Amino acid sequence: MTEIDLTKLQTELQQRFGFATFRPGQAALLQALLAGRDALGILPTGSGKSLLYQFMSPHLDGPILVVSPLIALMADQASRIRRQNLGKVAVINSQLAPDERQQLLRQLGDYRFIFMAPETLQQPVVQAQLRQLGLGLLVIDEAHCISSWGPDFRPSYLRLGQLRQQLRPRLTLALTATANTRVRQDILTNLRLSPETFVYQASVDRPNIYLRLQNVPDDQTKWQQTQQLVAEQVPTLIYVATRREAEEVALRLNQAQPGTAAFYHAGLATIERNQIQQLFLKDQLRVVVATSAFGMGIDKSNLRLVIHYQLPANFESYLQEIGRAGRDGLQALAVIFVQPNDQQRLSQRLQTNQLTPGLVQRFFDQPQDPVGLNPGQQTVLQAYQQAGMPAEQVIAILQKTAQLRWRQWENFWAYLTSQSCLRQQLCAYFDPDPPQIQHDELCCSEAPAPRLSALLQQLKLAQVVPAKTAPSDQIRDPFVILTRLF
Amino acid sequence: MQATILLVTFADQPRRYKAIFYLLQGKQTISNLFAGQEYDLLNQFHLYPNLKWSDYQASLRELAQAGLVTLDSKQALVTLTAAGQTAREQLLARDFWPRAYDYWRMGAALTQWTRLLLAVQVVSNLDHQIKHYQPLTESINVQGHVKRWLRRWGRQGSQGLARELGQAFNALPPRTALIIANSFWSDYDPGVSAGSLAQALGLTAAELPLAQIDCLGQLLTFVHGHAAAYPVLAQLLPVPASPLNASAGWTYQQVLSGKSWTKLTHDSRLKASTLKEHLLQAAILCPDFALTAPAIQQLLTLDPDGYFSQRIQELTALGQFQTTAQSSQQGGVTHD
């Protein structure tokens, strides 16, 4: 890129988005797209991936189609585009009533941004409509879902390469936060991107996030230390494994200090989820206790503390989830609790979720009678079936991914029980060319040294950004509410 | 879902759990409607439109493991145990079950609730000059409804909404007003989280939405009972004129007009079996069903042992027609 080009882009960035400078990778990826090249961006969480296609909007002839795996993610990104008034947005997903969906499809030409799940895109009527529009840009968000070597493999992503060729978008942009070399190659191959595709891969290192392993002997100690962390009075996100635990932990925190916390999981209605996001973003709710459903695409820049109350599913999820902290670039802390029985518990979980060849074959023989399968497993097998794969191929893929899951889990457990620099290990696992980390007192540590209280004193999280949290999380008199609202 | 909530739909006598599942989900077949009538769950039709069979099954298993129900999987029956009956009573004492809401009189609860909350968000944002924001629902139907409502009322509507809500809160029980008002939020005032509200009310997160539906039912009953004094709310939250859908409404209207069964089948393009289904729907859902209308009497006489006659006999045994000797003028208006 020439100096002039960069200056022009920065001026546009300033005028349209109010940012003075690009984050690493953004300018390079935009330059490639503006030059007519397809691109793959592997950028850490919080590095502004969605800005890329938002920025491209006025530079394109046709609309932008964003394929996204999660309803919550689509809704959140759509919401941000609406708030910034960047163009009309359509979100087409399974939550729409059939008539609403038809209406949207009929009027698709009116929209600048179209969000869709990969399953929706596979419907011929949708494809026909999109072909007519002539897409300016096809964005494949969370592109690592296309790789069976990735932890979030989605069979419905497999057909995206073929669909891309049928839709013939002028440009394609694949985006992900986590991709090792193998996954990166899978993305390029499965999306049928040309060798000229521009690839930008940033390091996963986030020096402003202090990494802390907190080994605890039992639940009681974990709870006490969680309270100690929450007492820091900074915006906090606590990840738990299940919906029930999210509700329980939030309840216990509120019993200790009313109005402190809310729970967030996929079981909540859209209205409630939106409201919790609003409260959290506006600093009127200090703690959110969430399952992995929370966070994707949610940009709360002043999140200072991320606690893994329970272990995430894998290394990749851990990386994504801690990446929500400190997006403003200021000091943040990521604490992960590890208990002695975690290894056994997670191994068991992996084993329970494993699909045996017998179960897969039975499902393909009798899909109407899915005995022995939990709802999650049923969904996976249905997706494979809908993607038109025979049972033998599915069994082979699942065996391969099962082995991969075990290896990923072993790597993650090695990290959780290690004594060496955590940041260096993260980079070694995810970066193709890992940087040499200069370990210092603001890098990482494993309990017991230094003590948690000493660490909190050292980081002074509450002083990083002056506390402006004004909790409104107390129920009020109905007439007070009406006066406040109107 | 919170498994124990299902206890409210079960009894100490065996009930068909599949029929209850379809009732809660809102699958409208004669068989499910009959079950709803028999189990006194008709008002709770469509209470959980997104309920999944796998989740429902898991909840049943959980209740059985806890000794609260016994399951007969062969006949698909569920029965409350003594412990289950006690748990059911305790649950009902927590006062969250939506007794005041009636799907057939009021329409889909989620749609009405979303209309109300969205209108509050839109008007509050408008009042505080907030122009760019995410509507709290993605539903185009609800967004369109609120847009049309606001366009019709203009500035008067936004002022009217606050005034009528205030008046309604004065008239409704304090707990009802408290729950409704504390469910409101806008981009100016984000309100309280559902978790905090549930905690303050001593309810679980799964019980709160049911309590909200109950309160909504009370609000709708009040507003439409005084529609002239509450025009803004009445138009924001319209209720169906009839519990019957357009097609069944037409059939029933023909019966009410005095047509014979022979003439009705001749005039209609529908199959006789479909027409009978429409009339059975009307028999179940219309409180003053025209049992003495010529077409109905002709049907009962023509085939006294047939499916239609048997169902009518069953409904009679359930006390459905005790007060309905005369035909009503209800029916024939489409379900909103």
HADDOCK unambig.tbl for C-alpha pairs under 7 A between the chains (distance, minus, plus):
assign (segid A and resid 79 and name CA) (segid B and resid 134 and name CA) 5.05 0.50 0.50
assign (segid A and resid 82 and name CA) (segid B and resid 132 and name CA) 6.28 0.50 0.50
assign (segid A and resid 82 and name CA) (segid B and resid 133 and name CA) 6.20 0.50 0.50
assign (segid A and resid 82 and name CA) (segid B and resid 134 and name CA) 6.43 0.50 0.50
assign (segid A and resid 83 and name CA) (segid B and resid 132 and name CA) 4.58 0.50 0.50
assign (segid A and resid 83 and name CA) (segid B and resid 133 and name CA) 4.67 0.50 0.50
assign (segid A and resid 83 and name CA) (segid B and resid 134 and name CA) 6.52 0.50 0.50
assign (segid A and resid 84 and name CA) (segid B and resid 132 and name CA) 6.87 0.50 0.50
assign (segid A and resid 85 and name CA) (segid B and resid 132 and name CA) 6.52 0.50 0.50
assign (segid A and resid 96 and name CA) (segid B and resid 139 and name CA) 6.36 0.50 0.50
assign (segid A and resid 100 and name CA) (segid B and resid 140 and name CA) 5.92 0.50 0.50
assign (segid A and resid 100 and name CA) (segid B and resid 141 and name CA) 6.54 0.50 0.50
assign (segid A and resid 259 and name CA) (segid B and resid 196 and name CA) 6.38 0.50 0.50
assign (segid A and resid 262 and name CA) (segid B and resid 193 and name CA) 6.53 0.50 0.50
assign (segid A and resid 262 and name CA) (segid B and resid 195 and name CA) 5.88 0.50 0.50
assign (segid A and resid 263 and name CA) (segid B and resid 195 and name CA) 6.85 0.50 0.50
assign (segid A and resid 270 and name CA) (segid B and resid 137 and name CA) 6.84 0.50 0.50
assign (segid A and resid 271 and name CA) (segid B and resid 136 and name CA) 5.36 0.50 0.50
assign (segid A and resid 271 and name CA) (segid B and resid 137 and name CA) 6.24 0.50 0.50
assign (segid A and resid 272 and name CA) (segid B and resid 194 and name CA) 6.67 0.50 0.50
assign (segid A and resid 274 and name CA) (segid B and resid 136 and name CA) 6.44 0.50 0.50
assign (segid A and resid 275 and name CA) (segid B and resid 190 and name CA) 6.71 0.50 0.50
assign (segid A and resid 275 and name CA) (segid B and resid 193 and name CA) 6.97 0.50 0.50
assign (segid A and resid 276 and name CA) (segid B and resid 193 and name CA) 6.20 0.50 0.50
assign (segid A and resid 278 and name CA) (segid B and resid 190 and name CA) 6.56 0.50 0.50
assign (segid A and resid 279 and name CA) (segid B and resid 190 and name CA) 5.86 0.50 0.50
assign (segid A and resid 375 and name CA) (segid B and resid 54 and name CA) 6.39 0.50 0.50
assign (segid A and resid 472 and name CA) (segid B and resid 191 and name CA) 6.72 0.50 0.50
assign (segid A and resid 472 and name CA) (segid B and resid 192 and name CA) 6.49 0.50 0.50
assign (segid A and resid 473 and name CA) (segid B and resid 191 and name CA) 7.00 0.50 0.50
assign (segid A and resid 473 and name CA) (segid B and resid 192 and name CA) 4.66 0.50 0.50
assign (segid A and resid 473 and name CA) (segid B and resid 193 and name CA) 6.58 0.50 0.50
assign (segid A and resid 473 and name CA) (segid B and resid 196 and name CA) 6.70 0.50 0.50
assign (segid A and resid 474 and name CA) (segid B and resid 192 and name CA) 6.34 0.50 0.50
assign (segid A and resid 475 and name CA) (segid B and resid 182 and name CA) 6.29 0.50 0.50
assign (segid A and resid 475 and name CA) (segid B and resid 192 and name CA) 6.46 0.50 0.50
assign (segid A and resid 475 and name CA) (segid B and resid 197 and name CA) 6.43 0.50 0.50
assign (segid A and resid 476 and name CA) (segid B and resid 182 and name CA) 6.78 0.50 0.50
assign (segid A and resid 477 and name CA) (segid B and resid 178 and name CA) 6.61 0.50 0.50
assign (segid A and resid 478 and name CA) (segid B and resid 177 and name CA) 6.28 0.50 0.50
assign (segid A and resid 478 and name CA) (segid B and resid 178 and name CA) 5.49 0.50 0.50
assign (segid A and resid 478 and name CA) (segid B and resid 181 and name CA) 5.08 0.50 0.50
assign (segid A and resid 478 and name CA) (segid B and resid 182 and name CA) 6.91 0.50 0.50
assign (segid A and resid 479 and name CA) (segid B and resid 166 and name CA) 6.76 0.50 0.50
assign (segid A and resid 481 and name CA) (segid B and resid 181 and name CA) 6.57 0.50 0.50
assign (segid A and resid 482 and name CA) (segid B and resid 162 and name CA) 6.60 0.50 0.50
assign (segid A and resid 485 and name CA) (segid B and resid 124 and name CA) 5.25 0.50 0.50
assign (segid A and resid 485 and name CA) (segid B and resid 189 and name CA) 6.21 0.50 0.50
assign (segid A and resid 486 and name CA) (segid B and resid 124 and name CA) 5.15 0.50 0.50
assign (segid A and resid 486 and name CA) (segid B and resid 127 and name CA) 6.11 0.50 0.50
assign (segid A and resid 486 and name CA) (segid B and resid 162 and name CA) 6.68 0.50 0.50
